[in-house]
Amino acid sequence: MRAYLSGPIEYSPDRGRGWRAQITPFLRALGHEVYDPAADEKKNLSDEEVLEFRDWKTADLARYQATLRKIITWDLDWIQMRCDYVICYWDAAAARGAGTQGELTFAYRRGIPVYLVLGMPVRVVSGWILGCAGKVFDSFAELQSFLTRTYSQRYAVNIAKEVQAIAARRLPVAD
């Protein structure tokens, strides 16, 4: 299983790194791969683009847009071709930006499960975002409990099937 970690980067005080760093070890312990777009600043960008693109927002808008389009393409390709589910942290910084909304809408449209963790009261979350979410959680603890129940059971069933298949292939040992 592969998780894509969606949530605010541009307007987040820590560029979205904190919550992603906290949930990643848990997901890996479940045996899942994790893609963290906040940790992957390089993506498909040149070294110059990585270093300079944020400054281009006011200095060279066309260059900024071209670089952002590369990032958008990279992230949406990752969701479409590699992702089994999306975990999204939704807070005021996410509501201020637009990338997270786009990722959730895209995942919903592609039939990819979206697990939404709220960092604000549900009453102030956009209906569109709630509509894209398959499951909504008030905390990461709730999400972790759900993921453990959901994916640990699947993992255990798959292991049991593998053990049975191996046992069925064994030849009887002569005395």
N, C-alpha and C positions, 0 to 999 in steps of 0.2 A: 504494500500500500504506500502511496505517495501523497503527502499533504503539501498544499500551497498555503503559505501564511500571508493572508491579506489584511491590510489595515493601514493606518496613516503612516506616512514617512515624511512627506514635505512639510507638514505643519505640526508634526509631533516634536516635543522638546528634545527627545532623545533619538529622533529620526526613526522611531518605531522599533528600536533594538531591544528594549527592556523586556516587554512581554514575550517577544519571539525567543529571546535567550532563555526565558524561564520555561516555556512550553516545549522547546525542542528536545531536551534530554528525556522528558516523559514520552514523547512520540517515538523517539529512537528506541527507548526501552520496550515499547510495544512492537518493535521490529519494523517500524515505518521509516521511509525516507522522508526528508523534509527539505522543501525549497523555501528559503528565506530571502525574499527580494531585497530586504534592507541590508543584509550581509553581503549580497552579491552586487556590489556597485559596478563592477567591471562589465557584467553581462556580455553584450556584443559591442561594447564601445572601445574606441581607441583610448590610449593613455591620456591624450590631450582632452578628449571629450569628458572623461571621468573627472579630471582636474578642473576644467573650465566651464562646463555646461551651465552650472547654476548662475555664474556671472553673466552668461550670455542672455539670460532672461530679460535684462534691462539694456545690455550693451549690443546684442546682436540677435534680435528676436527670431529671424529666419533660421539661424544656426541652432538656436535653442530648440525651436520646434522640430527641426530635422533630427536632432539628438533625442528628444523626447519621443518621437515616433519610433525610433529604434528600440527604446526602452519599452514602449507600449507593445510593440510587436513581439519582443522577447518574452515579456510576461504573459501575454495572451497565448502565445504559442506554448509556453510551459503549461498553462492551465489546460489548454485544449488537448495537447498530445501526451502529457506526462502525469497529469494530476488525477488522483482518485477522489479526493475531497478537498474542500477549502475550509480553513479555519480563519475567521475574521474577528478582529477586535474592533468594536465600534464605539467610538467616543467622540468628543467635540472636535478633535483634530481630524478624524475621519469625515465627519459631517462637513467640515470646511473645505476639504479637498474634493477631488473627482475620480482619482484612479481607483480607489477602493469600490466606489459605486459601479464603475465600469467593469471591474473584475467580477463582482458579485452578479451583476446582470448577465455577463457573458457565461459564467459558470452555471447559473440558473437555466439559461437558454440552451446550454449544451447538456443539461441533465446531470450535472456534477453536484453532489451534495455540498451544501453550504452550512457550516456550523457557526452560528453568530454568537459571540460573547459580548454582552453589553457592558459598556463603561459609563452608561448614563441611563436614566429611567426610560422604560419602553415607551412611555407616552410622548417623548420628544424625538423618538427615532422615526425617520421617514417611513411611510407606509411602503414605498417602493423597496426599501432595504429589507423590511420585514417580509415582504412578499417574495423576495429572492432567497430568503433563509429557509432551509429545511427544518432546522432546529434552532431554538433561541435559548441561550443560557444567561443567567444572572451573574455567573462567576466562572473562573477557570476551573475551580474545584468541581462544579457541576459538569462542565465539559469533560474533564478528566474521568469522572465517574462514568459518564455515558460512553466515552471512548473505550474505557477498560471493559465495560460490560459488552459492548458491541464487537470490538475487534479482538479481545482476548478469547471470546467464545469462538469466533471464526478461526482464529489461529489454532486453538486447541482442536477444533474439528478437523482442520487441514492436517495437523500433526498426526492425529489418530488415523486418518485415511492413509497417510504415507506409511505409517507403521504397519497397518493392515496389508497394504500393497507389497511391502518388503517381505512380510511374513508369508504371503501367498506365493511369492516367487521362490522361496527357499525350497530346496530339494530335501527330502528326508535323508537323514544321516544313517548310514549302515552301521549296525552294531559290530 
